[in-house]
Amino acid sequence: MSNKKNFNIYSKKFYKGKNKTLKRSIAVFLTSFLSVILVLALTLYATANVWLSQITRDEFDSDSIEVPESAKDVYEGQDVVNIALYGIDSRTIDQLSRSDAIMILTFDRKHKKIKMTSIARDTYVDILGRGKDKITHAYIFGGPELALNSLNSAFNMNITDYVTANFWALADIVDFIGGVTIDIDRAEMSDINANYIPYMNSMGIECEYIKEAGTQTLTGGQAVAYCRVRHVGGDVMRGERQREVLMAIYDKLKDLSPLKYPQLINLILNECSTSLTNNEILSLGTWAVTNMSSLQFESLGMPTSELDKGGRMINGVWYYIYDLDEAAKVIENFILENDQETVEDNQ
């Protein structure tokens, strides 16, 4: 009996000791694993911050940005982020210029969509301290602050941040990803060859003439020329072409080798200026990547065909003049999908 008792006591001590060793091993493994994950996360974060540090950070007076109270009522509490996107016609990102492209970029996290609303550059608006003028001039008169205030006031928006991109850098980006597929009609081809490709070449961007109409792969220079066409369809069609090129770039990015990401990121960030912080950019980027498989893209051009009355000449200058209150409502419905929500609620 005593031997059996002693054996049982020994066995319990043995297994108790073994369990402690096993628990200690698991704890060591988990600690090591978590440490590796933490190091990787910190490394990726540090790398991202190094990349983001390349973005031009001009002085930006956020306190000067005015958001109408009515816009706060509309957009506060909605799971959307609205950012102004400007494409400027200058050789360097820090050179003040007219905003050749004006878009509202919306991250709609509720519906898992990214939305682009382009604003016709000749839209007739109030520019603080300058009176009535084309909205494109706000940027050169007072930089992003005045441009944002003009955009918010005209279209009842709540935008407090911007991203400005150099239009000329678009050519390098398109060339880097191997061109973009665009369907060009004969009128567009004629305008591009007559008015824009010669200009591109004179600015030092090699650009071949487009030889035939139809669906084709455009080089960087040709894509920029396509974005700049104004004599076919006016400003509204110009905005549609710009959105079309951005969508074509996105389609190519989905098939781009991850090995090329670092160089592409450097290429893009070197030609951007923004008021967004690194953390804000990382947050939006993480959301977009996480939802990449289900993410949808939608676009809107302003003025819409219903609002477009053709504009008119004032003191010898042509302006797009349309109902801005109605335009603000159309943009609101597009961003928040109010009409769709009403239909769903009534079903």
Beta strands, then each sheet from edge to edge (+ up, - down):
strand 1: 80-88
strand 2: 99-108
strand 3: 113-119
strand 4: 124-127
strand 5: 131-134
strand 6: 162-166
strand 7: 180-184
strand 8: 214-218
strand 9: 272-274
strand 10: 296-302
strand 11: 312-314
strand 12: 317-319
sheet 1: 9+ 6- 1- 2+ 3- 10-
sheet 2: 4+ 5-
sheet 3: 7+ 8-
sheet 4: 11+ 12-
end
